[in-house]
């Protein structure tokens, strides 16, 4: 049983002050993980010792141990709805829980992304004569997003989301190309075959996927998207948000590396769209 489920079951039997702490945790779990004890006590309108008593009632040695367990709950994978939704939840609860889980997943993805790995990927993209972005299924959306953002920085960029076209494109890559291969599972056979076809061309292969997967091992560079979400069972939700956030990190970092010319190109691209929008 998860920590949040235990709190839900224990809540009716708690003393009034501890019950307020329980209700705070159930309503604002993500904020609770990052808040100091003084803030938690103010939110729940209780004393700091009451917060500690509540944590110990749940078999935690203190607030830090309680937060670790709570963070583990928030990092767990979810299917199409939040893991802690119950049939009696109303829409307000559904909205809060789904958004809270998304926030926790983004924080988890951020912590797994190391600056050194991002720097190597940005350097490869900066020197690329051509960039190709490959993804299938849900990851095709991310590949298209990557193309829309990266091509504005001056390097010819293509998104390829068809398995057969990926094979042909990979076999014909120039040696100065960079291929960004995006996969939630890191185990899609056709993408692994595409990497094998791209390897002899000399192109640099960057994988945006989970660590310790066949795709991660096959790539030259890895951008880890390590979120606790089972891609074999659940539709990817939080992982897709993490992928999109990593693409944003790459784009901004690459623009800064390229300097004023890239900024000018991005401003020109934005200005070109002004005529398509109705006046405010």
Secondary structure in CASP SS format (residue, H / E / C, confidence):
PFRMAT SS
TARGET T0000
AUTHOR 0000-0000-0000
METHOD secondary structure of the structure
MODEL  1
X C 1.00
X C 1.00
X H 1.00
X H 1.00
X H 1.00
X H 1.00
X H 1.00
X H 1.00
X H 1.00
X H 1.00
X H 1.00
X H 1.00
X H 1.00
X C 1.00
X C 1.00
X H 1.00
X H 1.00
X H 1.00
X H 1.00
X H 1.00
X H 1.00
X H 1.00
X H 1.00
X H 1.00
X H 1.00
X H 1.00
X H 1.00
X C 1.00
X H 1.00
X H 1.00
X H 1.00
X H 1.00
X H 1.00
X H 1.00
X C 1.00
X C 1.00
X H 1.00
X H 1.00
X H 1.00
X H 1.00
X H 1.00
X H 1.00
X H 1.00
X H 1.00
X C 1.00
X C 1.00
X C 1.00
X H 1.00
X H 1.00
X H 1.00
X H 1.00
X H 1.00
X H 1.00
X H 1.00
X H 1.00
X H 1.00
X H 1.00
X C 1.00
X C 1.00
X C 1.00
X C 1.00
X C 1.00
X H 1.00
X H 1.00
X H 1.00
X H 1.00
X H 1.00
X H 1.00
X H 1.00
X H 1.00
X H 1.00
X H 1.00
X H 1.00
X H 1.00
X C 1.00
X C 1.00
X C 1.00
X C 1.00
X C 1.00
X C 1.00
X C 1.00
X C 1.00
X C 1.00
X C 1.00
X C 1.00
X C 1.00
X C 1.00
X C 1.00
X C 1.00
X C 1.00
X H 1.00
X H 1.00
X H 1.00
X H 1.00
X H 1.00
X H 1.00
X H 1.00
X H 1.00
X H 1.00
X H 1.00
X H 1.00
X H 1.00
X H 1.00
X H 1.00
X H 1.00
X H 1.00
X H 1.00
X H 1.00
X H 1.00
X H 1.00
X H 1.00
X H 1.00
X C 1.00
X C 1.00
X H 1.00
X H 1.00
X H 1.00
X H 1.00
X H 1.00
X H 1.00
X H 1.00
X H 1.00
X H 1.00
X H 1.00
X H 1.00
X H 1.00
X H 1.00
X C 1.00
X C 1.00
X E 1.00
X E 1.00
X E 1.00
X E 1.00
X E 1.00
X E 1.00
X C 1.00
X C 1.00
X H 1.00
X H 1.00
X H 1.00
X H 1.00
X H 1.00
X H 1.00
X H 1.00
X H 1.00
X H 1.00
X H 1.00
X H 1.00
X H 1.00
X H 1.00
X H 1.00
X H 1.00
X H 1.00
X C 1.00
X C 1.00
X C 1.00
X E 1.00
X E 1.00
X E 1.00
X E 1.00
X C 1.00
X C 1.00
X H 1.00
X H 1.00
X H 1.00
X H 1.00
X H 1.00
X H 1.00
X H 1.00
X H 1.00
X H 1.00
X C 1.00
X C 1.00
X C 1.00
X C 1.00
X C 1.00
X E 1.00
X E 1.00
X E 1.00
X E 1.00
X E 1.00
X E 1.00
X C 1.00
X C 1.00
X C 1.00
X C 1.00
X C 1.00
X C 1.00
X H 1.00
X H 1.00
X H 1.00
X H 1.00
X H 1.00
X H 1.00
X H 1.00
X H 1.00
X H 1.00
X H 1.00
X H 1.00
X C 1.00
X C 1.00
X C 1.00
X C 1.00
X E 1.00
X E 1.00
X E 1.00
X E 1.00
X E 1.00
X E 1.00
X C 1.00
X C 1.00
X C 1.00
X C 1.00
X H 1.00
X H 1.00
X H 1.00
X H 1.00
X H 1.00
X C 1.00
X C 1.00
X E 1.00
X E 1.00
X E 1.00
X E 1.00
X C 1.00
X C 1.00
X C 1.00
X C 1.00
X C 1.00
X C 1.00
X C 1.00
X C 1.00
X C 1.00
X C 1.00
X C 1.00
X C 1.00
X C 1.00
X H 1.00
X H 1.00
X H 1.00
X H 1.00
X H 1.00
X H 1.00
X H 1.00
X H 1.00
X H 1.00
X H 1.00
X H 1.00
X H 1.00
X H 1.00
X H 1.00
X H 1.00
X H 1.00
X H 1.00
X H 1.00
X H 1.00
X H 1.00
X H 1.00
X C 1.00
X H 1.00
X H 1.00
X H 1.00
X H 1.00
X H 1.00
X H 1.00
X H 1.00
X H 1.00
X H 1.00
X H 1.00
X H 1.00
X H 1.00
X H 1.00
X C 1.00
X H 1.00
X H 1.00
X H 1.00
X C 1.00
X C 1.00
X C 1.00
X C 1.00
END
